[in-house]
Amino acid sequence: MEPVTRRQWAGRHILYRGDCLRVMERLPAASVDVVVTSPPYNIGLAYRSYGDRRAEQDYLDWMLEVASGIRRVMRADASFFLNITGSSAMPWLPFELIVRLRGLFRLQNHITWVKSISIGDETVGHFKPINSARYLHRNHEHVFHLTLDGAVPLKRLAVGVPFKDKTNIARRGHAQDLRCRGDSWFIPYETVRNRSQKFDHPGTFPIMLPRMCVRLHGKPSPVVLDPFMGTGTTLLAAEQEGARGIGIDLDAGYVCVARNRLLASMKAARAA
């Protein structure tokens, strides 16, 4: 892999190695259209350059500071998609956080990201089993859609689904065979059998999650920020959706992985 400097480019995307608070201070105010990020959950995941086990109040104070930095760089009509979850032993944390953020944002939508679902006797998707007599397997996470005023128009049909009852198209005056998907999104992970297939990162998400967030916001050629970039999935989504990505991560190794994933994706697209 190529060596990492503090700031690097990969095509139209820029990657920073550093503390997101300090890096965001250097970004222009009101310059970002979409933020899609999954911060550390404070549940003890094994990151390489970050201790994921702060005291709860310390974690909430830190996340409030991060969110303030995000708010400063958001345009007036921007969307902030915050992916977070708790643990079975600490289920309140996402809700404690979102209440703290009430002074900075409006909660415009609360999306449930379903990773695995059972319908009848059939199960589709993937989940991490919990070995417990008290808790159920955790098959979903939260995606909080935050905006500055709660009135940002969305391109709902960009992530729409076809009607099951086709008579609804003409009967209800729809222009096409698409309806709003709603606020429950089933997006399974690709099957992996070891941690190296996730680039040795403990908290990745499938690329369709940030792609759908960018599509839902609906602005052409947006600037997309991920202040907790990890291995670069949000930036890969930005590349595939025609956006310009800005990624920040504390860990030099993850930044290197992210840049190399982007370069490989762009090379494959050119060869196709």
Helices and strands as residue ranges (DSSP letters): E 7-10, E 13-17, H 20-26, E 32-37, H 56-73, E 74-84, H 93-100, G 101-103, E 106-114, E 116-119, E 122-125, E 140-147, G 156-159, H 167-171, E 184-186, G 195-198, H 208-217, E 223-226, H 233-240, E 244-249, H 252-271
